[in-house]
Amino acid sequence: MQQYIHLQTPINDLILRTSPYAEILYWGEHLTTFDQQDILSLGRCTPNSGLDIDVPTTLAAENGRGFFDSPSLEGSRNGKDWSPVFHTTHVEQQHNYVKITAEDPIAKLAFISEFELDKNGVLKTRNTLHNLAESEFNLNRLSVTIPLPEQANDVMSFYGRWIREFQTQRQSLKHGAFIQENRYGRTSHEYFPGIIIGEPNFSEQQGKLWGFHLAWSGNHRIRADVKIDGRRFVQLEALYFAGEINLSSNQSFSTPWVYSTYSSTGLNTMSQQFHTHIREHILDFPTQKIRPVHLNIWEGVYFDHDPQHILAMAEKAAEMGVERFIIDDGWFKGRNDDYAGLGDWYLDERKYPQGLTPIINRVKQLGMQFGIWVELEMINKDSDLYRNHPDWLLQLEGYDQPAERHQFTLDLQNPQVFNYLLERMNWLLSHHEIDYIKWDMNRRIVQPGHQGKPGLDGQTKALYRLHDEIRQRYPNVEIEACASGGGRIDYEILKRTHRFWASDNNDALERQTIQRNMSYFFPLEVIGAHIGGKHCHSTYRQLNIQFRGITALFGHMGVELDPVKEGETERAGFTKYISLYKQIRPLLHTGNIVRLDMPDPAIQISGVIAKDRSTAVFAIAQLKLPDYLLPGHIRIPNLIPEAKYRVSLLDLPDTIREQRAGHLMKIYPQWLTKLLNGETLEFTGEWLTKVGLTLFPQDPCTATLLYIEKQ
C-alpha cells in the first residue's frame, strides 16, 4: 500500500499519509519538488507530561487513539463501540481523487474519506461512516477534520440577521476553540457555514489563509481549535438532533461536502479560486449564461394584484430594458396577505379571471422572460390544504409549535406531501410558459418531527430531491434560492439553483457590505442585486439613483419597484443603470473579483479584472464621511506591467461631473479634470498597479465607476 499520496495543482498541494492510519500532512501552497523522504522533517517530538507516544490528528481524530480534543466521530451501539480506532485497509486513487477506507474490526465500523483537488486549487472532501455489524449504530456526530499550521490563528467568521446578512467578525485563536452552531433549520441568515483562518491580519490583498465552506442547507457546526500543544485544526459538520441518525447493518452515512482552498496572497485569491470552481463545477445554467435584468413586482404592489396594472408594469419594464418580469407572492388562491393561502397552489381566479396566460403572452411579446414566486415547503393553517391535511406538517405531536410569518413547514419526507407539491409544480410549469421560479422559504424550523422522530436531515435531503425532480422534468426553468433573502445560501443548494436573493434589504448602503462579504465565496452572477426605490422599504433610508445603481451593478442586476408609479426622472435613472449593466455584464460575470485594502473603511473599492487582464471595472464607494481630507490613491493590481491602459469614467456623482462639488474640493485632481474635459488618458499597467490614481473626496452614499482597457 502506498504510504503517502501527493495531490498537486499549480496553485495548491495536498499530502496525505495513508497508512497505518490516514492524516493530512500538508495542505497549502504548491511545492515545486517533493520526495517522500521529505516527510522526515515533519516528525514531532514527544513532550514530557503527556502520553508516551506521538498522537496524530488523523482524519477520524479518534479519542481512542489519544486525541483528547473534538473527534470526527461520536456515537455508540447500545452504549458500546463508542471509542473506535481506525486503521487503513484500502486506498484508491484516480488522478487528483483519493478514497481512503479505514476500519475498526472490534467496533465493526468503516471510516471512508474522499478528497478531490481541482486544477483551481479547491479541495473537496467528505467522510462516510459504514456500519459493518449486524446491530444498529447510533451516530451523534460525523465531521470533516483538517489540521492547520501554527500561523493559522486569525479567524474570520460570518453572522447576520434578516436584512443584514453576511456581516464579518475577526478574532484571535490562541487557546481553546471558536465554535459556531446554527440550529435554525436552514443555512440561515444568522450563521453562514463558512470560515476563513489565516496568519495575523490577513486582508483582501495580503496574507496566508485557508477558506472553508460546508455545503449544507440545514443545521451545522464549525469549530476552529487550538490544542494545548499548539497544533490547530478546523472541523465542519452537519448538526443532528439526538437519535436522528441511526445506521442499520451495512448502511452508510456521509458528511456534507466541505470545500476549502489555500491562498498565500489574501482573500481576493481565495475568492477567485472558489468562484472559478463554482463556475466550472457547480453552476449549471440551462439555456444561457448571460444573466437577464429582472423586474420583481413585490415592492411595487405586494399582494394587490390587478392584471391590467401588471400589464402596464410589464410595458414600462420593457421600455427600461428589463429582460425578465417576475410576479411575486399573491397570485394564488386565498393569498391576500401573509396570514392565509400558503399550500393552496391554485390560481386565484378572482384576481386573474383570464388566467396567467394573457400576462405571460404579453411579457413574451415585449421580449422578456416570465418568472413566478412559490414557497413550496410552507403552509398557512388558514388554507384548504391544512384543513384537509393537518397531519402533513413537519411537527412533534402534542406540542404547540410557534408560527413564523403565520406559517408552518410541510413534511417533505411524507410521500403524499412530496407528490402533491410535485403535481402542483407540474400544473404550474406544464400549463404556463414559465422561464424562472423564485423559490422562497420564510421561516425557521422548530420541532422538525417526522413520525415522532427528529427529521431535519431527512427534510433537507427531501428538499434536494424535490429540486432535482423538478429540474429533471423542466431543465430549462431557472430557479432562484430565496429564504427571506439570504437565509439559504450555500454550495449544495446552488447545485440545484442559479441565483440567490442575497437579502430582502435593497438599501444600497447596507447592500455594499452584504454583497461584498457574500463575494468571498460566491461569484457576482449568482448574487441577486436589485435597484430598489428611492425610499427603501426595509430601512426607510432615502438614497439617490446613482448610488443605488452602481451598487446593483455588482451582482445579477434587477429592479424592485412599480415602474408605472415612478416618475420620469427615476425611470430614466433605472434605464441608465440597466444599460450600463448590460455594457459591462460580460466582464462582471466572467472576470476575477478584486476588493482593495483601504486605510479608511469609509471608502470601499471593489472591482472585476478580466482573466486575460485586458479590461477592468472598479467602483469607488463612499460609505460615510472620510477620516482624511485627501483619500489617497487607487492602485489596480494584476494588470500587465508593460501594457498601456486607457482610463475612463463610466459614472460619477452629478455634483462632481457638473463641477458643483465646491464643498468637497477647490481643485480637482489633474487626471479627473482631463477626463471631464474629454481628453484621453493612458498609463502603463505597472504605473496603475504600483503608483495609481489620486482619489478625490465624495459625498457619503455616492460612488464613481472607473473603466480600464488595454490598448
VMD Tcl script that draws the C-alpha trace (Angstrom):
set ca {
  {0.00 0.00 0.00}
  {1.31 3.43 -0.96}
  {2.14 5.22 2.29}
  {1.99 8.80 1.02}
  {-0.13 10.47 -1.64}
  {0.68 13.85 -3.16}
  {-2.15 15.70 -4.93}
  {-0.93 18.80 -6.69}
  {-2.02 21.70 -8.84}
  {-0.10 24.78 -9.97}
  {-1.78 26.56 -7.04}
  {-2.14 24.22 -4.05}
  {-0.90 20.82 -2.90}
  {-2.26 18.18 -0.54}
  {-0.03 15.50 1.02}
  {-1.70 12.57 2.79}
  {-0.31 9.78 4.91}
  {-2.40 6.71 4.14}
  {-1.08 4.03 6.49}
  {-1.12 2.71 9.11}
  {-3.65 5.50 9.68}
  {-4.77 8.38 7.46}
  {-3.88 12.01 8.14}
  {-3.28 15.24 6.28}
  {0.40 16.14 6.46}
  {0.28 19.24 4.29}
  {-2.43 21.40 2.73}
  {-1.10 24.62 1.28}
  {0.96 26.34 -1.38}
  {2.20 24.34 -4.36}
  {5.52 22.55 -3.87}
  {7.77 22.55 -6.93}
  {9.57 19.45 -5.67}
  {8.59 16.70 -3.26}
  {10.24 13.46 -2.21}
  {8.71 11.06 0.30}
  {11.91 11.32 2.30}
  {10.95 14.97 2.95}
  {8.28 13.67 5.33}
  {11.05 13.04 7.86}
  {11.14 16.77 8.58}
  {7.58 16.60 9.94}
  {8.28 14.06 12.69}
  {7.29 15.53 16.06}
  {8.97 15.14 19.40}
  {7.08 13.53 22.27}
  {6.98 16.15 25.04}
  {7.01 15.39 28.72}
  {3.84 15.32 30.83}
  {1.81 13.51 28.21}
  {1.30 10.17 26.54}
  {4.42 8.17 25.77}
  {3.69 8.20 22.04}
  {3.01 10.83 19.43}
  {-0.70 11.25 18.74}
  {-1.52 12.38 15.19}
  {-4.54 14.41 14.09}
  {-5.94 11.68 11.87}
  {-8.90 12.09 9.55}
  {-11.07 10.45 12.22}
  {-9.35 12.35 15.09}
  {-10.02 9.40 17.40}
  {-10.24 9.88 21.15}
  {-9.39 6.17 21.41}
  {-6.00 6.89 19.84}
  {-5.24 9.52 22.49}
  {-6.58 12.58 20.66}
  {-8.02 14.49 23.62}
  {-9.89 17.12 21.62}
  {-13.04 17.04 19.49}
  {-13.14 13.78 17.47}
  {-14.55 13.44 13.95}
  {-16.96 10.73 15.08}
  {-19.23 10.33 18.10}
  {-21.78 7.57 18.57}
  {-22.37 4.15 20.07}
  {-24.01 0.79 19.64}
  {-26.25 0.40 22.68}
  {-23.58 2.12 24.74}
  {-20.70 0.14 23.20}
  {-18.28 0.72 20.32}
  {-18.15 4.38 21.28}
  {-14.36 4.89 21.01}
  {-13.20 3.35 17.72}
  {-9.64 3.41 16.39}
  {-9.28 3.09 12.63}
  {-6.50 1.60 10.52}
  {-6.30 1.93 6.76}
  {-7.44 -1.10 4.75}
  {-7.74 0.25 1.21}
  {-6.61 3.26 -0.83}
  {-7.97 4.18 -4.22}
  {-6.53 6.97 -6.37}
  {-7.56 8.29 -9.76}
  {-5.63 11.38 -10.80}
  {-6.45 14.03 -8.16}
  {-9.16 11.98 -6.47}
  {-8.36 9.80 -3.44}
  {-10.57 7.50 -1.39}
  {-9.17 6.06 1.83}
  {-11.01 3.30 3.69}
  {-10.13 2.55 7.31}
  {-11.72 0.00 9.61}
  {-12.06 -0.88 13.28}
  {-12.69 -4.67 13.43}
  {-13.72 -4.50 17.09}
  {-16.32 -1.74 16.72}
  {-17.19 -3.12 13.26}
  {-17.13 0.31 11.64}
  {-15.53 1.61 8.46}
  {-14.44 5.23 8.11}
  {-14.13 6.38 4.49}
  {-12.56 9.69 3.44}
  {-12.69 11.22 -0.03}
  {-10.54 14.01 -1.42}
  {-10.69 15.72 -4.79}
  {-8.38 18.62 -5.65}
  {-9.36 20.54 -8.77}
  {-6.98 22.45 -11.02}
  {-8.11 25.75 -9.49}
  {-6.79 24.79 -6.05}
  {-10.14 23.96 -4.43}
  {-10.20 20.82 -2.29}
  {-13.48 18.95 -1.95}
  {-13.69 16.39 0.87}
  {-16.15 14.38 2.93}
  {-16.22 11.45 5.37}
  {-18.54 8.45 5.35}
  {-19.27 6.03 8.21}
  {-20.28 2.48 7.29}
  {-21.80 0.05 9.78}
  {-20.25 -3.42 9.34}
  {-22.09 -5.08 12.24}
  {-25.49 -6.76 12.38}
  {-26.75 -4.39 15.07}
  {-27.67 -0.71 14.69}
  {-25.17 2.07 15.32}
  {-26.43 5.38 16.75}
  {-24.50 8.24 15.14}
  {-24.34 11.51 17.07}
  {-21.64 13.40 15.16}
  {-19.66 13.00 11.96}
  {-17.33 15.78 10.84}
  {-14.51 16.63 8.49}
  {-11.31 17.44 10.42}
  {-8.48 19.32 8.71}
  {-5.27 20.28 10.54}
  {-3.78 23.74 10.11}
  {-0.27 25.11 10.77}
  {0.69 27.22 13.76}
  {0.41 30.57 11.95}
  {-3.32 29.99 11.41}
  {-4.54 31.95 14.40}
  {-6.73 34.70 12.95}
  {-10.38 33.67 12.47}
  {-12.86 35.44 10.19}
  {-16.44 34.22 10.56}
  {-19.87 35.35 9.42}
  {-23.01 36.35 11.28}
  {-26.17 38.26 10.41}
  {-29.92 38.51 10.58}
  {-32.82 39.29 8.28}
  {-31.99 42.37 6.12}
  {-28.43 42.38 7.49}
  {-26.80 39.22 6.20}
  {-23.11 38.40 5.70}
  {-21.55 40.52 8.42}
  {-18.00 39.56 9.40}
  {-16.15 39.36 12.68}
  {-12.48 38.70 13.43}
  {-10.89 37.14 16.50}
  {-7.61 35.63 17.51}
  {-7.28 31.88 18.02}
  {-4.78 31.39 20.84}
  {-6.23 28.82 23.25}
  {-9.36 26.72 23.19}
  {-11.90 26.82 20.38}
  {-14.02 29.08 18.25}
  {-17.38 27.33 17.83}
  {-20.25 28.39 15.58}
  {-23.54 26.49 15.72}
  {-26.55 27.05 13.52}
  {-29.80 25.48 14.75}
  {-32.31 27.45 12.65}
  {-33.26 24.58 10.34}
  {-31.79 26.13 7.19}
  {-28.43 27.55 6.16}
  {-29.65 30.70 7.95}
  {-29.21 34.46 7.93}
  {-27.60 34.16 11.31}
  {-24.53 31.97 10.61}
  {-23.29 31.33 7.09}
  {-21.46 27.95 7.01}
  {-18.08 29.34 6.09}
  {-14.93 30.28 7.95}
  {-11.57 31.77 6.98}
  {-8.47 31.12 9.08}
  {-5.05 32.58 8.44}
  {-1.98 34.32 9.67}
  {-2.50 37.51 11.74}
  {-4.01 40.47 9.91}
  {-4.64 38.75 6.61}
  {-6.56 41.06 4.30}
  {-8.02 41.36 0.83}
  {-4.64 41.59 -0.87}
  {-2.19 40.11 1.65}
  {-1.63 37.15 3.93}
  {-1.68 33.37 4.03}
  {-5.11 31.91 4.74}
  {-7.40 28.92 4.33}
  {-11.07 29.31 3.40}
  {-13.66 26.62 4.26}
  {-17.29 26.15 3.30}
  {-19.73 23.43 4.40}
  {-22.12 22.74 1.51}
  {-25.24 22.05 3.54}
  {-28.67 23.70 3.78}
  {-29.56 22.60 7.31}
  {-28.08 22.92 10.78}
  {-24.31 22.94 11.16}
  {-21.35 23.24 13.49}
  {-17.99 24.81 12.69}
  {-15.11 24.55 15.12}
  {-11.59 26.03 14.95}
  {-9.47 24.64 17.75}
  {-6.03 25.02 19.31}
  {-4.72 22.01 21.20}
  {-2.67 22.68 24.33}
  {0.43 21.59 22.39}
  {-0.23 24.40 19.87}
  {-1.49 22.31 16.97}
  {-4.55 23.67 15.21}
  {-7.41 22.11 13.31}
  {-10.79 23.01 11.87}
  {-13.93 20.85 11.89}
  {-17.06 21.28 9.79}
  {-20.18 19.16 10.10}
  {-23.93 18.97 9.87}
  {-25.59 19.21 13.27}
  {-28.08 16.48 14.21}
  {-30.76 16.07 16.87}
  {-30.50 13.27 19.43}
  {-31.46 9.97 17.84}
  {-31.76 11.46 14.36}
  {-29.13 9.30 12.61}
  {-29.19 5.52 13.16}
  {-27.30 3.18 10.87}
  {-28.69 -0.28 10.33}
  {-26.47 -3.16 9.26}
  {-24.42 -2.42 6.14}
  {-25.76 1.14 5.99}
  {-23.60 4.22 5.33}
  {-23.92 7.88 6.18}
  {-21.85 10.77 4.80}
  {-20.97 14.28 5.90}
  {-21.84 17.12 3.55}
  {-19.05 18.09 1.19}
  {-16.52 20.53 2.60}
  {-14.85 22.90 0.12}
  {-11.57 24.54 1.05}
  {-8.75 26.42 -0.59}
  {-5.45 27.99 0.37}
  {-4.24 31.45 -0.62}
  {-0.83 32.98 0.03}
  {-1.95 36.40 -1.24}
  {-5.07 37.28 0.70}
  {-8.81 36.99 0.37}
  {-9.02 38.03 -3.28}
  {-7.09 34.97 -4.43}
  {-9.22 32.74 -2.20}
  {-12.40 34.19 -3.73}
  {-11.13 33.83 -7.28}
  {-10.34 30.15 -6.70}
  {-13.77 29.47 -5.18}
  {-15.50 31.42 -7.97}
  {-13.72 29.53 -10.73}
  {-14.63 26.22 -9.09}
  {-18.30 27.28 -8.87}
  {-18.37 28.38 -12.50}
  {-16.79 25.15 -13.72}
  {-18.23 22.51 -11.37}
  {-21.36 23.74 -9.56}
  {-23.30 26.21 -11.70}
  {-25.43 24.72 -14.46}
  {-27.32 27.39 -16.38}
  {-29.94 25.65 -18.55}
  {-30.17 27.95 -21.56}
  {-27.88 30.94 -21.32}
  {-25.08 32.24 -19.18}
  {-25.95 35.92 -19.67}
  {-27.84 37.00 -16.55}
  {-31.02 38.83 -17.64}
  {-32.12 42.01 -15.88}
  {-35.03 41.30 -13.52}
  {-38.06 43.28 -12.51}
  {-39.81 41.79 -9.49}
  {-43.20 43.29 -8.71}
  {-43.13 42.60 -4.94}
  {-42.16 46.02 -3.63}
  {-44.29 47.60 -6.32}
  {-47.68 46.02 -5.49}
  {-47.21 43.47 -2.67}
  {-50.44 41.38 -2.52}
  {-52.52 43.84 -4.59}
  {-52.58 42.02 -7.93}
  {-54.53 43.67 -10.75}
  {-53.83 42.09 -14.15}
  {-54.32 45.34 -16.05}
  {-51.92 47.17 -13.79}
  {-49.41 44.32 -14.00}
  {-49.60 44.51 -17.80}
  {-48.87 48.23 -17.57}
  {-45.91 47.44 -15.31}
  {-44.62 45.00 -17.92}
  {-44.89 47.66 -20.65}
  {-42.86 50.15 -18.62}
  {-40.39 47.47 -17.59}
  {-39.65 46.61 -21.21}
  {-39.14 50.30 -22.00}
  {-36.49 50.46 -19.26}
  {-34.62 47.47 -20.69}
  {-35.82 44.76 -18.30}
  {-35.29 41.22 -19.62}
  {-37.16 39.08 -17.08}
  {-40.51 40.02 -15.48}
  {-41.48 38.27 -12.23}
  {-44.82 38.02 -10.44}
  {-44.18 37.56 -6.73}
  {-46.33 36.45 -3.78}
  {-50.10 36.91 -4.05}
  {-51.09 35.17 -7.30}
  {-52.65 32.01 -5.80}
  {-55.94 31.19 -4.10}
  {-56.67 32.93 -0.79}
  {-53.41 34.91 -0.76}
  {-54.37 38.49 0.08}
  {-51.92 38.83 2.95}
  {-49.37 36.63 4.71}
  {-51.94 35.06 7.04}
  {-53.51 32.63 4.57}
  {-53.21 30.65 1.37}
  {-49.79 29.01 1.53}
  {-50.13 25.44 0.32}
  {-53.07 26.12 -2.00}
  {-51.07 26.34 -5.21}
  {-54.04 27.09 -7.46}
  {-54.54 30.32 -9.37}
  {-56.69 32.97 -7.67}
  {-59.34 33.31 -10.36}
  {-60.83 36.39 -8.72}
  {-57.59 38.27 -9.25}
  {-56.81 36.58 -12.57}
  {-60.16 35.77 -14.22}
  {-58.44 35.26 -17.59}
  {-55.63 33.25 -16.03}
  {-51.92 33.95 -16.18}
  {-51.58 33.20 -19.89}
  {-52.54 36.66 -21.22}
  {-49.94 38.28 -18.98}
  {-47.28 35.71 -19.89}
  {-48.00 36.13 -23.60}
  {-47.70 39.90 -23.37}
  {-44.46 39.66 -21.38}
  {-43.05 37.39 -24.10}
  {-44.25 39.74 -26.85}
  {-42.34 42.53 -25.12}
  {-39.16 40.44 -25.39}
  {-38.93 39.46 -21.73}
  {-38.83 36.14 -19.92}
  {-41.51 35.38 -17.33}
  {-40.95 34.29 -13.74}
  {-43.15 33.49 -10.75}
  {-42.81 33.12 -6.97}
  {-43.50 29.97 -4.92}
  {-42.89 28.85 -1.34}
  {-43.46 25.13 -1.68}
  {-42.23 23.95 1.72}
  {-44.64 26.16 3.66}
  {-48.28 26.16 4.69}
  {-50.68 28.53 6.45}
  {-53.19 26.97 8.81}
  {-55.75 29.20 7.09}
  {-55.63 27.14 3.89}
  {-57.64 24.36 2.31}
  {-54.54 22.18 2.35}
  {-54.19 22.41 6.12}
  {-57.89 21.97 6.71}
  {-57.79 18.76 4.67}
  {-54.37 17.50 5.83}
  {-53.36 18.85 9.25}
  {-51.11 15.80 9.62}
  {-48.90 16.95 6.73}
  {-46.97 19.36 8.96}
  {-43.37 18.81 9.99}
  {-44.18 18.74 13.69}
  {-43.91 16.95 17.00}
  {-47.36 15.72 18.00}
  {-48.77 17.10 21.23}
  {-46.72 20.32 21.22}
  {-47.86 23.81 20.29}
  {-45.35 24.77 17.62}
  {-44.80 28.52 17.24}
  {-45.50 30.08 13.84}
  {-43.25 32.43 11.92}
  {-44.80 34.83 9.43}
  {-48.01 32.94 10.30}
  {-46.75 29.82 8.56}
  {-45.54 26.29 9.24}
  {-43.44 23.71 7.41}
  {-44.68 20.77 5.37}
  {-43.08 17.37 5.96}
  {-41.35 16.72 2.64}
  {-40.45 13.18 3.74}
  {-44.14 12.32 3.64}
  {-44.64 10.86 0.13}
  {-48.12 12.39 -0.09}
  {-46.72 15.86 0.58}
  {-43.86 15.37 -1.87}
  {-46.18 14.13 -4.62}
  {-48.71 16.91 -4.01}
  {-46.07 19.59 -4.40}
  {-44.66 17.91 -7.47}
  {-48.15 17.68 -9.00}
  {-48.82 21.37 -8.34}
  {-45.48 22.34 -9.93}
  {-46.33 20.12 -12.90}
  {-49.55 22.07 -13.31}
  {-47.79 25.43 -12.99}
  {-44.87 24.68 -15.29}
  {-46.56 22.49 -17.91}
  {-49.58 24.79 -18.41}
  {-47.66 28.07 -18.47}
  {-44.58 29.27 -20.35}
  {-42.53 29.98 -17.23}
  {-38.80 30.56 -17.52}
  {-37.93 31.20 -13.89}
  {-39.02 30.34 -10.35}
  {-38.28 32.38 -7.26}
  {-38.33 29.66 -4.58}
  {-38.79 31.25 -1.16}
  {-38.67 29.86 2.40}
  {-39.80 32.36 5.02}
  {-39.42 30.66 8.38}
  {-37.02 28.93 10.70}
  {-37.87 25.35 11.64}
  {-38.92 24.41 15.17}
  {-39.59 20.81 16.27}
  {-38.85 19.15 12.92}
  {-40.62 15.93 13.77}
  {-41.21 13.18 11.21}
  {-43.26 10.23 12.52}
  {-42.28 11.26 16.03}
  {-38.55 11.26 15.35}
  {-36.23 14.18 14.53}
  {-36.27 14.69 10.80}
  {-34.31 17.78 9.81}
  {-31.61 15.83 7.97}
  {-34.29 13.97 6.07}
  {-36.21 17.20 5.41}
  {-33.12 18.84 3.93}
  {-32.38 15.87 1.69}
  {-36.04 15.66 0.63}
  {-35.80 19.33 -0.38}
  {-32.82 18.45 -2.57}
  {-34.83 15.58 -4.13}
  {-37.75 17.89 -4.86}
  {-35.42 20.34 -6.57}
  {-33.77 17.52 -8.51}
  {-37.09 16.11 -9.67}
  {-38.41 19.47 -10.83}
  {-35.17 20.28 -12.64}
  {-35.16 16.90 -14.34}
  {-38.70 17.46 -15.62}
  {-38.19 21.13 -16.51}
  {-34.49 21.51 -17.31}
  {-34.92 24.91 -19.00}
  {-36.52 26.59 -15.98}
  {-34.13 28.62 -13.83}
  {-34.57 28.69 -10.05}
  {-33.66 31.36 -7.53}
  {-32.94 30.28 -3.95}
  {-34.55 32.72 -1.54}
  {-35.24 32.38 2.16}
  {-36.43 35.76 3.40}
  {-33.46 36.94 1.41}
  {-30.15 35.35 2.46}
  {-31.39 32.51 4.67}
  {-30.46 29.61 2.40}
  {-27.19 30.31 0.60}
  {-24.66 27.50 0.20}
  {-22.94 25.44 -2.49}
  {-25.23 22.41 -2.17}
  {-28.44 24.33 -2.90}
  {-26.54 26.20 -5.64}
  {-26.06 22.88 -7.46}
  {-29.83 22.94 -7.97}
  {-30.41 26.67 -8.47}
  {-28.97 29.53 -10.47}
  {-29.18 32.62 -8.31}
  {-29.51 33.74 -4.70}
  {-31.64 36.56 -3.40}
  {-28.88 37.98 -1.21}
  {-31.15 39.98 1.09}
  {-34.66 41.38 1.38}
  {-32.88 44.68 2.02}
  {-32.49 46.82 -1.11}
  {-30.87 49.67 0.83}
  {-27.74 50.28 -1.25}
  {-25.68 51.33 1.76}
  {-26.40 48.02 3.52}
  {-26.01 46.13 0.26}
  {-22.45 47.44 -0.13}
  {-21.46 45.28 2.86}
  {-23.79 42.34 2.20}
  {-22.74 41.87 -1.42}
  {-19.04 42.46 -0.78}
  {-18.90 39.87 2.00}
  {-21.02 37.38 0.08}
  {-18.48 37.65 -2.74}
  {-15.84 35.98 -0.55}
  {-17.46 32.66 -1.51}
  {-19.79 33.43 -4.45}
  {-19.26 34.99 -7.91}
  {-21.26 38.08 -8.81}
  {-23.52 36.36 -11.36}
  {-25.32 34.41 -8.60}
  {-25.77 37.38 -6.23}
  {-29.21 38.87 -6.82}
  {-28.72 42.65 -6.57}
  {-31.67 44.93 -7.29}
  {-32.11 48.67 -7.53}
  {-34.85 49.50 -5.11}
  {-36.98 52.63 -4.97}
  {-35.63 55.91 -3.68}
  {-37.43 55.27 -0.41}
  {-36.09 51.94 0.89}
  {-38.85 49.66 2.18}
  {-36.54 47.94 4.69}
  {-34.71 50.84 6.33}
  {-36.72 53.92 5.29}
  {-33.43 55.46 4.17}
  {-33.50 57.55 1.00}
  {-30.60 57.22 -1.43}
  {-30.04 58.69 -4.87}
  {-30.31 56.61 -8.01}
  {-26.59 56.97 -8.74}
  {-25.50 55.13 -5.59}
  {-28.33 52.60 -5.86}
  {-27.49 51.92 -9.49}
  {-23.73 51.41 -9.08}
  {-24.29 49.16 -6.05}
  {-26.67 46.91 -8.01}
  {-24.20 46.54 -10.89}
  {-22.02 44.24 -8.81}
  {-24.24 41.19 -8.86}
  {-27.06 39.84 -11.01}
  {-28.95 43.08 -11.52}
  {-32.65 43.63 -11.21}
  {-35.09 46.31 -10.15}
  {-37.71 46.16 -7.43}
  {-40.47 48.69 -7.95}
  {-43.66 49.64 -9.74}
  {-42.41 51.45 -12.85}
  {-45.90 52.81 -13.53}
  {-45.90 54.78 -10.29}
  {-42.33 56.06 -10.66}
  {-41.71 59.47 -12.16}
  {-39.87 60.03 -15.42}
  {-36.67 61.05 -13.65}
  {-36.49 57.84 -11.63}
  {-37.39 55.70 -14.65}
  {-34.65 57.40 -16.64}
  {-32.20 56.55 -13.87}
  {-33.24 52.91 -13.87}
  {-32.91 52.81 -17.65}
  {-29.42 54.29 -17.46}
  {-28.07 51.73 -15.00}
  {-29.76 48.81 -16.72}
  {-27.99 49.88 -19.92}
  {-24.69 50.27 -18.07}
  {-25.10 46.80 -16.54}
  {-25.62 45.26 -19.96}
  {-22.48 47.02 -21.19}
  {-20.19 45.57 -18.51}
  {-22.12 42.38 -17.67}
  {-19.80 40.05 -19.63}
  {-16.82 41.33 -17.65}
  {-18.57 41.29 -14.27}
  {-19.70 37.69 -14.66}
  {-16.54 36.11 -16.03}
  {-13.64 38.07 -14.54}
  {-11.73 37.94 -11.27}
  {-13.20 39.88 -8.39}
  {-10.82 42.24 -6.59}
  {-11.52 44.02 -3.30}
  {-8.92 46.63 -2.39}
  {-7.42 47.18 1.06}
  {-8.09 50.77 2.07}
  {-6.78 52.51 5.21}
  {-10.10 54.30 5.63}
  {-13.11 51.94 5.92}
  {-15.35 54.80 4.81}
  {-14.04 54.19 1.28}
  {-14.88 50.80 -0.19}
  {-13.37 49.86 -3.54}
  {-14.31 46.70 -5.40}
  {-13.88 45.67 -8.98}
  {-13.51 42.95 -11.56}
  {-10.49 42.35 -13.78}
  {-10.82 40.23 -16.93}
  {-8.97 36.93 -16.74}
  {-6.78 38.00 -19.66}
  {-6.20 41.36 -17.90}
  {-7.48 43.29 -20.91}
  {-10.22 45.22 -19.10}
  {-11.24 46.13 -15.59}
  {-14.07 47.98 -13.87}
  {-13.89 49.41 -10.34}
  {-16.45 51.08 -8.11}
  {-15.17 53.63 -5.58}
  {-17.94 53.87 -2.99}
  {-18.01 56.49 -0.24}
  {-19.97 54.92 2.61}
  {-19.69 57.78 5.10}
  {-17.59 60.86 5.77}
  {-13.90 60.05 5.33}
  {-11.25 60.18 8.02}
  {-8.91 62.33 5.92}
  {-9.32 65.32 3.62}
  {-7.24 63.53 0.98}
  {-8.38 59.92 0.49}
  {-5.15 58.55 -1.03}
  {-4.81 56.52 -4.22}
  {-6.47 53.68 -6.06}
  {-3.96 51.09 -7.27}
  {-5.23 48.44 -9.66}
  {-3.49 45.10 -9.05}
  {-2.57 42.38 -11.53}
  {-2.50 44.43 -14.74}
  {0.04 43.61 -17.45}
  {3.03 45.76 -16.43}
  {4.25 46.74 -19.89}
  {0.81 47.21 -21.46}
  {-0.82 50.60 -21.98}
  {-4.27 51.06 -20.43}
  {-6.84 53.73 -21.18}
  {-8.67 55.04 -18.11}
  {-12.23 56.33 -18.48}
  {-15.19 57.26 -16.30}
  {-18.34 55.21 -16.65}
  {-20.18 57.08 -13.93}
  {-19.58 59.89 -11.47}
  {-21.64 61.73 -8.84}
  {-23.53 64.57 -10.54}
  {-22.06 67.22 -8.24}
  {-18.54 66.26 -9.34}
  {-19.35 65.74 -13.01}
  {-21.07 69.12 -13.17}
  {-18.27 70.67 -11.10}
  {-20.65 71.67 -8.31}
  {-18.51 69.95 -5.68}
  {-17.01 73.06 -4.16}
  {-17.94 71.85 -0.69}
  {-15.61 68.88 -1.28}
  {-12.62 70.29 -3.16}
  {-11.49 73.58 -4.68}
  {-9.37 72.00 -7.39}
  {-9.95 68.55 -8.91}
  {-7.11 66.06 -9.46}
  {-5.48 66.65 -12.83}
  {-6.39 63.27 -14.27}
  {-10.05 63.77 -13.35}
  {-10.12 67.25 -14.86}
  {-8.67 65.96 -18.12}
  {-11.25 63.19 -18.35}
  {-14.09 65.61 -17.62}
  {-12.75 67.81 -20.41}
  {-12.96 64.92 -22.86}
  {-9.24 64.16 -23.04}
  {-7.82 60.62 -23.28}
  {-5.62 59.24 -20.51}
  {-3.32 56.24 -20.80}
  {-0.94 54.70 -18.28}
  {1.12 51.56 -18.16}
  {-0.16 48.63 -16.16}
  {2.88 48.92 -13.92}
  {2.08 52.56 -13.12}
  {-1.57 51.83 -12.33}
  {-0.56 48.87 -10.14}
  {2.33 50.40 -8.23}
  {1.54 54.15 -8.22}
  {-2.12 54.50 -9.15}
  {-4.56 57.37 -9.47}
  {-5.13 60.05 -6.85}
  {-8.55 59.65 -5.29}
  {-10.84 62.57 -4.62}
  {-13.40 63.18 -1.85}
  {-17.00 62.19 -2.48}
  {-20.18 62.81 -0.54}
  {-21.43 59.92 1.61}
  {-23.53 57.40 -0.32}
  {-22.11 58.27 -3.72}
  {-19.78 56.31 -5.97}
  {-17.53 56.58 -9.02}
  {-17.20 53.89 -11.66}
  {-13.86 53.53 -13.46}
  {-13.22 51.54 -16.63}
  {-9.73 50.46 -17.65}
  {-8.99 48.98 -21.08}
  {-5.75 47.68 -22.60}
  {-4.78 49.46 -25.80}
}
mol new
graphics top color blue
foreach p $ca { graphics top sphere $p radius 0.5 }
foreach p [lrange $ca 0 end-1] q [lrange $ca 1 end] { graphics top cylinder $p $q radius 0.2 }
display resetview
